[in-house]
Amino acid sequence: MKYEERDIKVSFQSKEEYVCPVCETSFHREELLSGSGRLIAGALTDELHRLYEPSAKYGYVYPLAYTATVCPECWFASDQKDFPSLPHSEKDKAFDERERRVAETRLIFPDLDFHNNRDLVAGAASQYLTTRCYDFYPKEFSPTIKQAIASLRTGWLLEEMENKFPGQHYDWLALLFKKKAMFFYNEAIRREQSGKETLSGLKVFGPDTDKNYAYEGALYLSALLKFKYGFQDNLQLRAPALDEAKRTIAKIFGVGKSSKSKPGPLLEHARNLYDKISKELNETDE
């Protein structure tokens, strides 16, 4: 299946040579060109996802398609910063998993080749691979929160695929990955609060590329995803989960004003979510 073609340059090959820590393949990372009207920022969704409008010259450009570093041979993937730092003790495990990694990825994204320039499909696949490859990183790298971000980004790009290629069940897959993101966000915060895994290995929380919403953004997303995707058919489990989400949201806008770590858009979305949760809990009580 051929998904899309690009005749106008939106990316370039970096001069820096990367060496895969798993199979030792040398390659050059593809980087996004962002100037000359390639990116036209649109709305910010409640999931803190920045939408972009297509330009007349370049069409649709997906910045998230370029954030992960992927070995074109064994398909090991991670954030750019962590890619060369995979602990040597995990190399054999990641190498032994390569055939399964490639085969299972192709079940979702057929006709994939990371030797070619990235398109929307390869971008979604790169985020999916990032989600699974952080299983090989120890707690010092804060792998759980990075899996949360990569899962959410996978869901967003799958939604874009559903828009571009409707009727192929990418919407169902997007929902699945958002539920995975819900689990990872809440698990990351649980581990951080229990001291099992710190979040210090993550400097930019995203979740998108345009702005860093920091730890407060992660708290907000843990509550939002629980509200949108958690326990929809089980009211006995949903009510206490929403009550916990409501308390989490209260931590964010308790200060009541914008700051560098609590920007206005985040507070606005948090207040809206707080009101929605409160309304549903009140209706449940009645």
N, C-alpha and C positions, 0 to 999 in steps of 0.2 A: 504494500500500500504506500503510495506517495502522498505525503501530507501537504507540503508547501514548498515554494521556491522563493529565493530572494535574489534579485538582480542588483540591488543597491546596497552598498557596503554599510553595515551597522556594527561590525566588529573587526578586530585585528588579532593577529598572533603576537603574543608578547615575545620580546627578545630573550627573556629569562628562560633558561632550560630547567624543566622540572624532571625529577627522577622519582618514579613510583617506589614507595617504601616497601611494596609487596612483591612486585615482579621485576623491579629495576628497569622498567622501560623508560626511555627518555622521550620527552615531548614538550611542546610549547602550549601554554594555556591561552585559550581564547578570551579576549577582553572586549567589553562593550564600549563602543564609541557613543558618547552621550550628547555631543554638541550638534550644532546646525539644525536644530528643530527635530531631532530624532525622538526626543521624549517630550510629550505634552501632558503635563500632570492634570489628572481629573480629580474625581471625588475620593475621599477617604472613607472606606467602609467601616462598619461597626467592629470588624475583625482587625482593624488597623492596617488594612491592605490598600495601598495606593493604586488606583486605577489610572490608566493612561489612555489618552485619546489617540486614534490613528492619525498620522500626518499624511498630507497629500503625496509627499515624496517617498516616505519610508514605510508607510502603512503601519501595521501593528508591530511594536517592539516590546519585548518582555524582559525587563531587567533581571528578574529572578532566574531566568534561564542561564545566566552567566556566573552566578555567585559560587556555585560548587566547583571544586576541582576534581576532575574524573580522569583516571588513567584510561587511555583509549584501548588498552589491551586487556587488562584484567577487571576493569570497571570498579576498582576501588575508588571511593569518593569520600570527601570530607570538605570542611571549610578550607579556604586557601591557607590560612595560618597553621592549621593543624596537620595539613597533608604530609609534610615531610617529617612530622614528629611522632608518627605512630611508634609506640614502643617496640623494640626489636623482639620482645617476647611474644608479641601478637602477630608477627609477620607470617609464621607458618600457618596459623589458624586462618588468617585472611587469605592466604594463598590457596589453601586447601578448599576454601569455600567459593573460589572464583567461578567454577563451572556452574554451580548451583545459583550463584549470584546472577550470572549472565542469563541462564535459562529462565529463571523466575522473573527477571526484569523483562525479558522478551515476551512473556505471556501477557504482560500489560502493554508493552510498547514494542510491537514487532518492527522489523526492518530498521533497527537502530544501529548507528555506526558513529562512535565518538571520534573517529578520525575526520569526520566532516564538520563543517561549521554547524553550530547549534541552531536548531529551530525550536518551536514551542514544544514539540514532542520530546526532543532530547533534553530540553530544559526541565520538563516534568520528571523525566527519568533520572536526571542528575540529582534532583531533590529526593526522590525515592531511594536512590542508592546511598545518598548521604544518611538518610534515616537508618538504614540497616547497617551501614559500615561503622557507625559510632558505637555499635556493640563491641567493637574491638578496642575502644579507648577506655582507660581507667578513669576513676572518679575525679582525678586531678584536672581532667579536661572538661568537666561538667557536661558529660555526654547526654544526660537525660534532657536537659533544657535545649540542647542543640538538636536532639531528635524531635522535640516538640516543635521547634521552629521549622525544621525541614519537612515535617509531616504537614504542617499548616500550609507551607509554601507548595507542597505537592498538591494539596487539595485545591488551592487557588489556580494553579496551572492546569489541573484537570478540568476545572470549571471553564477555563478559557478553551480547552480542547472540546468540551461539550458545545460551546458556542460556535466553534469553527467546524466541528464534525459532528453534528447532532445525530441522535439515534443510535450511538454506539456505546451507551451506558457509562460514559465518562462522568456523568452527574452522580451516578451511584458510587463510583470509585472515589469521587471527590468527597462525598459524605463519609465514606469509610475512612479516608485519611484525616478528615477533620475530627472524627471520633478518636482516631489514634492520637491526634494532637491534644485532644482533651485529656486523654489518659496521661500522656507524657508531661504536659504542663502541670497537672495536679500532682503527679508523681515527683517531678523535679522540685516543686515547692515543699512537698512532704519531706523529701530527703534533705533539703536545705534546712528546714526547721528542726529536723531530728538530728542534724549533724552528720548524716550518713554521706552526703555529697554536697559540697559547696557549689555556689554559682560563680565563684571567683575566676573560673576558667573561661568565662564569657564576658567580654568587654562591651559588645554591642548586642543588645537584646532584640533589635529590630521591632517587630517581626519582618517588616519589609525593608527595602534598601534606602528609602528616602529619609527616615528619621529613626532615632533610637529612643524608644519609650521606656527603657531601663527596667528595673525590677518591678516598678509599679505597673508597667505595661504587661508584664508576665502575670502579675496578680489579677489584673483586669481580665486577661484572656483566659485564665484558669476558671474564672467565674462565668464569663460570657459563654465559653464553649460548653460548660456544664449546663447552663440555662438553655442553650440552643439545641444541644445534641445528647444530653444525658437523661436517662430514665424517662423517656417520653411515654412509655406505656405502663409504668409502675408508679402510681401516686404515692405508695407507702415509702418507696425509696427516693422519689423525686423531692418530696417536701423537705426532708432533712438536708438533702444535697443543696437545695435552693437556699435554705436557711444559712448553711455554711457559706455559700456563694455571696449572700447578702452581707454577711459579716466581713468577708474578704473585701468587697467593694467599699464598705464603710471605712476601711483602713486607708483607701486611696484618697477620698475627697474629704477626710476629716479636717484637714487644714483649711479647706474652703477657698483656696486661691491658687492661681497658676504659679509655677516656678519652673526652673530649668529641668527638674526631674519630673515635674507634674504639669506638662504643657496643657493649655486650654482645651485642645481637641480631645485629649485623653479624659480630662475631667468631665467634659460634656458627655462623652460616650458612657463614662462610668455612672454619672447621675441618671442618664436615661435607662441604663441597665438596672440600677438600683430601684427605680420607680416600677419597671416592668416586673421585677422579681417580687417587690412588695405587693403589687396588685395581684399577682397570681397566688401568693401565699395567703392574702386576705380572702380571695375567692375560695381557696381550699378550706380555710377555717369556717367559712359560711356554709 
